Every structure is written in structure tokens, then in C-alpha cells.
Amino acid sequence: MDQSYEKFRGVRFFGSLDGLRALSIVAVMWLHAWWETPYYPRLEAMPVLRQGFYGVQVFFVVSGFLITTLLLREMERYGTISLRDFYIRRALRIWPLYYAVVAIYVVNALVLERGTVRAASFLHYLPSFATFTYTWFISANWPGGMFNLAWTLSTEEQFYFFWPVVLRFLRGVWSSVLLIGIIALKLATDYHLTERVLPPGWLPTRIVQSVAIAICLGVLLAQALHRERGFRLLYRVLGRKWSAPVMMIAVLVCLAPARPPWLVAFMSTTALVGACVVREDNGLAWLLRLKPVAFVGTVSYGMYLLNSLCVHGVRAVLHPIGLAYPPMIFVITLGVTVAAAYLSYRFYESRFLALKERFSRLRKVPAHQTRVEIGAHDVSAPMHP
């Protein structure tokens, strides 16, 4: 373990994380294929097959880890964080495709589904979609309608806005203390322990409820691994060859019950991500670094945003000919979505990604110096049905 910390700090590309993203987006697409179909209740016999939406939590942990690692290394090298450059990079990565998809849904609401309840609900929430504040205004009886995936983008963008400011001005352990306090407040709110000071429906309450514990745990993982003492302590558990497979099994075990222990699942997922980054030759690398798997992870942001559109299109084709069975929908939609996401990535998103490179100081260091390159892992967006 003597040189493990130095190897971790010198990594330019976390080779297994695109694979984790790929598994996560495939799990979400599996659920999408069954969602809102008469076959969905059949999954009750094996609850783990209904937990595809948990892929979003994997993305949250990865997002928190990668963004914080990037910012901590920038802080260490330059003594500060360029908030301007960070926000520009995030906007160039997230906004172009996001707003293009929003525009598609607007056309759908005004033309194809005009006058329907779904269209009316979408247009009602459109301002919050456009400002990434959807999680602050969603109503309890909103049945997960058109473009409901925006809640995950809102959660991420709120984190992107808040966390770099904290890291820049709260040095040392204080940012971690603040984050632990936020997690505690979030849990207290979820268990209705704060209703006297944070009444239900109050905007500050909704903002607290928007916090993603999985993102926070990814942040804490990054902070622990960034410090040599924290790295060496975690490496004793996460640095074994078998650590990643064991943590993967732990996550699946957590998801097996009909009512999973979510906090334990979040912690297991954080440990899984940690096991995949503390050593590049982890026990799952043979799977996660396969080229087809890594490719799916690379285009997973586009797959997430375009998947619902692809699912509805495939269903519209298969239903009239009596072939709208979830497994068939899943297989066909997977191929269609990967193709659509690749075309988006290759001919649309890449133009903005090229611009984004101009605002990354870490990429400008001389080649002989240690640097981090998030590369294809540069956080895109989480997923949710």
C-alpha cells in the first residue's frame, strides 16, 4: 500500500466509473420498459428487478465524488477554485442537450398532446424545468408525468451551484462538518422531526428535501480519499482485489427487499465507488472497463435524457402488432437509445465539450506534472424513471 496513495493522486482517468454508469443506465432503462404496463406487477416476485430507478443513486455518488475530487485538486494546485470556470464547464456540459430536449417536449405538449392533462401539467412546471428548481415546486399528487426526469437534473444543478462555493470558502474539515450537518437535517426532515421549524410545503423545507444524500456521501468519499490518512484508512477495506465485487453484492442485497434500507444501500454504493477508484485493477475492472460497457457509460447522459422519448416511440411501433412485451421493448429501446445518444454526443454535444476544455485549468498543467483528467467521467447527469 506504500505507493497506492501516490498512484491514486496521480490518476488521470478513473477507468471503472464509466462502467458503473453503464450498468446504472441499463438498470433504469429496464425499469422504463416495464413502467406503466400491465406487466409491471409481475416483477413483485423479485423486488430487486423493480429497483432499476436506483441507478440514479449510483450516478449521484459518482457525481459527488468526481466533482469534489476535481475541485480539491484544483484548490491544492492553485490555492483557490475558479467559480467562473467551473460554472461555465457545467453549463457547457449540461445545458445544450438538456434545453434541446426540453424544446422537444414543448413541441410535444403544444402539438401532439395538446389539450391533455399531461401537456397541461408539463406547461405548468415548465418554468421550474427551465430553472432547475423543479424539486422545489413539485406537488405531492404529481403522478410522475411528462419530463419528470427533471427532478434529477434539478438536484444535480443545485449541488453544482452550492458546493464549489462551500469548498472555496470553508477550508479544511469545516466543509465536511457542514455536509454532515446537511445530511442530518435532511434525514430529520424525511422522518418528520423538524415540522415545527420546517413546516411541510414551506419553500425552505422543499429545498432541504431536495438534498440527495447519495451526492453528499460521494463528496465525503472524495474528501476522505484526498487526504493521505483518510485514504490509507479506507484502503484497508476498499483496496483489496475482492472489495469491489463484495460491495456490488452488498448493494444488490440491499435492493432485494420490497422496502430496501435506503441509507445502508447509499453507504454500500459509496463503498462500491470507492473500491473502484482506489485501485484501477479492482475486482470488477474486467467487466467495467470492457469497451462496449465503457462506451455506454460515455454516452449515458444522452441516453438518460432521450430514453423516455425512445421508449414511447418503440411502444408506438410494437403495440399495434402485438409485440409490446417489456423484455422486447427493453432490448429494442436499448439499441435505439444508444444510437440516438451517440449521434447526439458525436454531432451536437461534442461541439460544446470542445469549448468546455478552455475553462479547465487542470488540463493546462505541463505533461510532467501530476494532473487529474476526469475526461469521459466529467459528470453529466443522473437518471431516474
ABEGO torsion letter per residue (X at the ends): XAAAAAAAAABABBAAAAAAAAAAAAAAAAAAAABGBAAAAAAAABAAAAAAAAAAAAAAAAAAAAAAAAAAAAAAAAGBBBAAAAAAAAAAAAAAAAAAAAAAAAAAAAAAABGBAAAAAAAAAAAAAAAGAAAAABBAABAGBBGAAAAAAAAAAAAAAAAAAAAAABBEAAAAAAAAAAAAAAAAAAAGAAAAABBBGBAAAAAAAABBAAAAAAAAAAAAAABAAAAAAAAAAAABAAAAAAAAAAAAAAAABABBBAAAAAAAAAAAAAAAAABAABAAAAAAABAAAAAAAAAAAAAAAAAAAAAAAAAAAAAAAGABBAAAAAAAAAAAAAAAAAAAAAAAAAAAAAAAAAABAAAABBAABBBBBAEAABBBBBBBX
